[in-house]
C-alpha cells in the first residue's frame, strides 16, 4: 500500500512535485530491515543539492475481525475486516533526494536500511517530510515547498502479533524472576563465605556458578526488541540490563574483598554499602516494571489456571482420537488444532503471568515448558508433551508411547500448578 499526501505549501519560485516513496520489509536474522526507496518529482536544480528528507518509521498493529463457523470435527475462521491499531514510532532516519545520471529521469530517494529487532507481523510505515526550514542554506535559497508522503507495507500474518507479544513478555518476565533469585543468591553466598580467606574453594566455585547463570541471561536480553512494538517490553529490557550491570559490579567488589586475607570484617565491608544500595534500587525497579496495576480479575485467573491444568488431558485425548482414526483427528487436521491450542494456552499463560508474584514464576514457567516447548526429550531433560505427541502424529508412527515417562511429566506439571494455586491463595502485598 502506498499513500501520497498533497503538497502543504506551494512556492511561486519553484514547483516541486510530490515524493513517491516505496517501502520494502525484508527479514534478516532475528529482525527486519526496512528499505526505503522511490522517486521525487523535484526540479533538477533542487535534486543536485541533495536535500534531506526526514523519515519517521512506524509500526501499526492490524486488528482482525473474524466470524467463527463450527462444523463436525473442527472450526472455520473467516476474516471479515482488518483495521489499523495505534501507530507505534520505531525511530527516525534521514534520506536524500539524489538526481539521476540521465537528465530526464526523476530523482531518487536514497537511504540506508532501518533495522527493527524482532519479527513482528503487521503494517510498517514510513512517513517522509521534505521541509525547507530544516535544509542547508543552499537548499533553503531555492524556496521549495514543504512536502509530505507516506509509504505502507504489510508483513507477516497479523493474527500472530498478539501471541508473539505475549510470549516475548512472558519470556522476559521469566528472566526477571531469575534475576531476582540471582540477587538473593549472591547475597546468600556473601553471607556464608564473605568472612573466609582468599581462595576459599567454596566461594570460588559458588561465584563461578553464579556468574555462569547470569551470563547465560544477558545475550537473551540483548536480543530483545528495543522499540515499543511489544508493549512495556523496552522498559523491562532496560530494567533487566540495569540489574545485570549492578549485580556484576557488586560481585566483583565482593570478590575483591575476599582477597584481603587478614582484614577485619569492617575493612571487608568498607565501600560496599553504595554498591549494595545500587543493586537494591535496580531490583526494586525491575520488580516494579514486572508488576503492573492491571492484574486480571480473580475469576479470569482461575479460568486461565484451569486451561493449563486441562492441557495435558487435551493433548492425550487428541492423540487417543488420532490413534483411533476418529473423524477430524487425522494427521492433516493436527496443525489447525495445534494452532488453536497454542493460541489459547499462550493467552491464558500471559494472564497468569500478570497475576503471579515473583515467587511463583519458576513453577509457572516450568509447567508451561513441560506442556508447550518444541524441544524434544533428551538426556537429563524432561519431555514436552506437545513435542512428544506432535512427533508421533506428524510422523504417523504407531511406536508405543512411553506411558510411564508421560505420566511422570503430567505429575510434575500437576504438582507445579498446585504450588502456583497455593501461591495465588495467599494474600499478596500490593504491587
C-alpha positions in Angstrom: 0.0 0.0 0.0 1.2 3.5 -0.7 -0.4 6.8 0.1 0.8 10.1 -1.3 0.0 13.3 0.5 -0.7 16.5 -1.3 1.6 19.5 -1.1 1.1 21.5 2.0 2.5 24.7 0.6 3.2 26.0 -2.9 6.1 28.2 -4.0 6.0 30.6 -6.8 9.7 30.3 -7.4 10.0 26.5 -7.7 7.2 23.9 -8.4 8.3 20.7 -6.7 6.4 17.5 -7.4 5.3 15.1 -4.7 7.5 12.4 -3.1 6.6 8.9 -4.2 8.2 6.6 -1.7 8.3 2.8 -1.6 8.9 0.7 1.4 10.1 -2.9 1.4 10.3 -5.2 4.5 13.0 -7.9 4.5 13.6 -10.5 7.2 17.2 -10.5 8.5 18.2 -12.9 11.2 16.0 -12.2 14.3 14.8 -8.9 12.9 13.6 -7.0 9.9 15.2 -4.5 7.5 13.0 -1.6 6.3 14.3 -0.5 2.9 13.0 2.9 1.8 13.2 4.0 -1.9 11.2 5.7 -4.5 11.3 8.8 -6.7 10.8 12.5 -6.1 9.4 15.0 -8.7 11.7 17.9 -7.7 13.4 20.1 -10.3 16.9 19.0 -11.2 18.4 22.2 -9.7 16.9 21.1 -6.3 18.0 17.4 -6.7 21.6 18.2 -7.4 21.9 19.8 -4.0 20.6 16.5 -2.5 18.1 17.9 0.0 17.5 15.9 3.2 14.2 14.1 3.7 13.4 13.4 7.4 11.8 10.0 7.8 9.9 8.5 10.8 9.3 4.7 10.7 6.2 3.4 12.4 4.6 0.1 13.2 0.8 -0.3 13.1 -0.8 -3.5 14.6 -3.5 -4.9 12.3 -6.7 -6.0 14.1 -8.6 -8.9 12.5 -12.4 -9.2 13.0 -13.5 -12.8 12.3 -16.6 -14.9 12.2 -16.4 -18.5 13.6 -18.2 -21.3 11.8 -18.4 -24.7 13.5 -18.6 -27.9 11.6 -18.2 -31.6 12.5 -14.6 -32.1 13.5 -13.4 -28.5 13.5 -13.9 -24.8 13.4 -13.5 -22.5 10.4 -12.5 -18.8 10.8 -13.4 -16.2 8.2 -11.9 -12.7 8.3 -14.4 -10.0 7.8 -12.4 -6.9 8.2 -8.8 -5.7 9.0 -8.5 -2.4 10.8 -5.4 -0.5 11.9 -4.4 -0.1 15.6 -2.5 2.7 17.2 0.7 3.8 15.5 4.0 2.9 17.3 7.0 5.0 16.5 10.1 2.9 15.7 12.5 5.8 15.3 13.8 8.5 12.9 16.1 8.4 9.9 17.3 10.6 7.1 17.1 10.1 3.3 18.4 12.2 0.5 16.9 13.2 -2.9 19.6 12.3 -5.5 19.5 13.2 -9.2 19.6 10.5 -11.8 22.5 10.4 -14.2 20.1 10.7 -17.1 18.8 14.2 -17.0 15.2 13.4 -18.0 14.8 10.7 -15.3 13.3 11.6 -11.9 15.4 11.9 -8.8 15.5 9.0 -6.4 15.0 8.8 -2.7 18.1 7.1 -1.2 18.9 6.0 2.4 20.4 3.0 4.2 18.1 0.3 5.7 16.4 0.8 9.0 16.8 -2.2 11.5 13.9 -3.4 13.6 14.6 -6.0 16.3 12.0 -8.8 16.3 9.8 -10.4 13.6 6.5 -8.7 14.3 3.7 -9.1 11.8 1.7 -6.0 11.0 1.9 -2.8 8.9 5.2 -1.0 8.6 5.0 2.7 7.6 7.5 5.4 6.6 6.4 9.0 7.0 8.5 11.4 4.9 8.8 15.2 5.3 10.8 17.5 3.0 10.9 20.8 4.9 12.9 23.7 3.6 13.4 25.1 7.1 15.4 22.0 8.0 17.8 22.2 5.0 21.2 23.7 4.2 21.4 27.3 3.3 21.9 26.4 -0.4 18.7 24.3 -0.4 16.7 26.9 1.6 17.6 29.5 -1.0 15.6 27.6 -3.6 12.4 28.3 -1.8 11.0 24.8 -2.2 7.6 23.9 -0.6 7.0 21.6 2.3 6.1 18.2 1.0 4.9 15.1 2.9 4.3 11.5 1.9 3.7 8.1 3.4 4.6 4.6 2.3 2.9 1.5 3.9 3.9 -2.2 3.6 2.2 -5.1 5.4 4.4 -8.0 6.6 3.5 -11.4 8.1 0.3 -12.8 9.5 -1.5 -10.2 11.6 -3.1 -12.9 13.8 0.3 -13.9 15.1 1.1 -10.4 16.6 -0.6 -10.6 20.0 0.5 -14.2 20.8 4.1 -13.2 19.9 3.9 -10.1 22.2 2.6 -12.3 25.0 5.3 -14.9 24.5 8.1 -12.3 24.5 6.7 -10.6 27.6 6.4 -13.9 29.5 10.0 -14.9 28.5 11.3 -11.5 29.8 9.3 -11.9 33.0 10.7 -15.4 33.4 14.2 -13.9 33.1 13.2 -11.1 35.6 12.3 -13.8 38.1 15.7 -15.5 37.5 17.5 -12.2 38.1 15.6 -11.6 41.4 16.8 -15.0 42.5 20.3 -14.2 41.4 20.3 -11.1 43.6 19.2 -13.2 46.6 21.7 -15.9 45.8 24.6 -13.5 45.6 23.7 -12.1 49.0 23.4 -15.6 50.5 26.8 -16.5 49.0 28.5 -13.5 50.6 26.8 -14.1 54.0 28.0 -17.7 54.0 31.6 -17.2 52.8 32.3 -13.5 52.9 34.2 -13.8 56.2 36.5 -16.5 54.8 40.0 -16.3 53.4 41.3 -15.7 49.9 41.0 -18.6 47.6 38.2 -20.4 49.6 37.2 -23.1 47.1 33.5 -22.9 48.2 33.4 -19.2 47.4 35.3 -19.6 44.1 33.0 -22.4 43.0 29.9 -20.7 44.1 30.7 -17.4 42.5 31.7 -19.0 39.2 28.4 -20.9 39.1 26.5 -17.7 39.9 28.3 -15.8 37.1 27.5 -18.6 34.6 23.8 -18.3 35.5 23.8 -14.5 35.0 25.9 -14.5 31.8 23.5 -17.0 30.2 20.7 -14.5 30.5 22.5 -11.4 29.2 22.6 -12.4 25.4 18.8 -13.2 25.6 18.1 -9.8 26.9 20.4 -8.1 24.3 18.4 -9.7 21.5 15.1 -8.4 22.8 13.4 -5.6 20.8 14.3 -2.1 21.8 11.3 -0.5 20.1 7.9 -0.3 21.7 6.2 -2.8 19.3 5.6 -5.2 22.2 4.1 -3.0 24.9 6.2 -2.5 28.0 8.9 -4.8 26.7 11.5 -2.0 26.3 11.1 -0.9 29.9 11.5 -4.5 31.1 14.5 -5.0 28.9 16.1 -1.8 30.3 15.4 -2.8 33.9 17.0 -6.2 33.3 20.1 -4.6 31.8 20.4 -2.3 34.8 20.2 -5.3 37.2 22.9 -7.2 35.2 25.3 -4.2 35.4 24.7 -3.6 39.1 25.0 -7.2 40.1 28.2 -7.7 38.1 29.8 -4.7 39.8 28.7 -5.9 43.3 30.0 -9.5 42.6 33.4 -8.1 41.5 33.5 -5.9 44.7 32.7 -8.9 46.9 35.4 -11.0 45.1 37.9 -8.2 45.7 37.1 -8.2 49.4 37.8 -11.9 49.6 41.4 -11.1 48.6 42.0 -9.3 51.9 43.4 -12.2 53.7 43.7 -10.9 57.3 41.3 -8.0 57.1 38.8 -7.3 59.8 35.1 -7.6 58.8 34.8 -3.8 59.0 37.6 -3.4 56.4 36.0 -6.1 54.2 32.7 -4.2 54.2 34.2 -0.8 53.6 32.8 0.7 50.4 30.3 -2.0 49.7 27.2 -0.1 51.0 26.8 2.1 47.9 27.1 -0.9 45.6 24.6 -2.9 47.6 22.2 0.1 47.6 22.5 0.3 43.9 21.7 -3.4 43.5 18.7 -2.9 45.8 17.5 0.0 43.7 17.9 -1.9 40.5 16.0 -4.9 41.9 13.1 -2.6 43.1 13.0 -1.0 39.6 12.8 -4.4 38.0 10.2 -5.7 40.4 8.0 -2.6 39.7 8.5 -3.0 36.0 7.3 -6.6 36.1 4.4 -5.8 38.4 1.6 -3.8 36.8 -1.6 -2.4 38.1 -3.8 -4.2 35.5 -3.9 -7.5 37.3 -6.7 -9.7 35.9 -9.9 -10.4 37.8 -9.6 -13.5 40.1 -12.3 -15.4 38.0 -10.2 -14.9 34.8 -7.1 -16.0 36.6 -8.9 -19.2 37.8 -10.1 -19.9 34.3 -6.6 -19.5 33.0 -5.2 -21.9 35.6 -7.9 -24.4 34.6 -6.7 -24.1 31.0 -3.2 -25.1 31.9 -4.5 -28.0 34.1 -6.6 -29.3 31.2 -3.8 -29.0 28.6 -2.1 -32.4 29.3 -5.5 -34.2 29.1 -6.4 -32.3 25.9 -3.2 -33.4 24.2 -3.6 -37.0 25.4 -7.2 -37.1 24.2 -6.3 -35.8 20.8 -3.6 -38.4 20.4 -6.1 -41.1 21.5 -8.6 -39.9 18.9 -5.8 -39.9 16.3 -4.8 -43.5 17.2 -8.5 -44.5 16.9 -8.8 -42.8 13.4 -11.7 -40.7 14.6 -13.2 -38.1 12.2 -11.4 -34.8 12.4 -8.3 -36.2 14.0 -6.2 -37.2 11.0 -2.6 -36.0 10.8 -3.6 -33.4 8.4 -6.0 -31.9 11.0 -3.3 -31.7 13.7 -1.7 -28.3 12.6 -5.1 -26.5 12.8 -6.0 -27.9 16.2 -2.4 -27.3 17.5 -2.5 -23.7 16.4 -5.8 -23.1 18.4 -4.4 -25.0 21.3 -1.2 -22.9 21.4 -3.1 -19.6 21.0 -5.5 -20.4 23.9 -2.7 -21.7 26.0 -0.4 -18.7 25.4 -3.2 -16.3 26.1 -4.1 -17.9 29.5 -0.4 -18.2 30.3 0.0 -14.5 29.8 -3.0 -13.8 32.1 -1.4 -16.0 34.8 1.9 -14.2 34.3 0.2 -10.9 35.0 -1.3 -12.2 38.3 1.8 -14.1 39.6 4.0 -12.9 42.3 7.7 -13.5 41.5 7.8 -16.4 44.0 5.6 -18.5 41.7 7.3 -17.7 38.4 9.6 -20.7 38.5 6.8 -23.2 38.8 4.6 -21.5 36.2 7.4 -21.2 33.6 8.5 -24.8 34.2 4.9 -26.2 33.9 4.5 -24.2 30.6 7.7 -25.6 29.2 6.7 -29.1 30.1 3.5 -28.7 28.2 4.3 -26.5 25.2 8.0 -26.5 24.4 9.0 -27.6 21.0 12.3 -29.0 22.4 12.1 -32.9 22.3 13.0 -35.1 25.2 16.7 -35.7 25.7 19.4 -36.6 28.2 18.7 -35.0 31.6 15.8 -33.2 30.1 12.1 -33.5 30.8 10.0 -34.3 27.7 7.5 -31.8 26.3 4.0 -33.2 26.0 3.3 -31.2 22.8 6.6 -32.3 21.2 6.1 -35.9 22.1 2.6 -36.2 20.7 3.4 -34.0 17.7 6.3 -36.2 16.6 4.1 -39.3 16.7 1.1 -37.7 14.9 3.1 -35.9 12.2 5.4 -38.9 11.6 2.3 -41.2 11.8 4.1 -43.8 13.8 2.5 -46.5 15.8 5.5 -47.0 18.0 4.3 -47.5 21.6 4.4 -44.3 23.6 6.4 -44.3 26.8 3.4 -44.1 29.2 5.5 -44.0 32.3 7.5 -41.0 31.2 4.5 -39.1 30.1 2.7 -39.8 33.4 5.7 -38.6 35.3 5.7 -35.4 33.2 2.0 -34.9 33.9 2.5 -35.5 37.6 5.2 -32.8 37.7 3.0 -30.4 35.8 0.2 -31.0 38.3 2.4 -30.5 41.3 3.9 -27.3 40.0 0.4 -25.9 39.1 -0.8 -26.9 42.6 2.0 -24.8 44.0 1.1 -21.9 41.7 -2.5 -22.2 43.0 -1.4 -22.2 46.6 0.6 -19.0 45.9 -2.5 -17.4 44.4 -4.5 -18.2 47.5 -2.1 -16.4 49.8 -2.8 -12.7 50.5 -0.4 -10.7 48.3 1.2 -7.4 49.2 0.1 -4.5 47.0 2.4 -4.1 44.0 
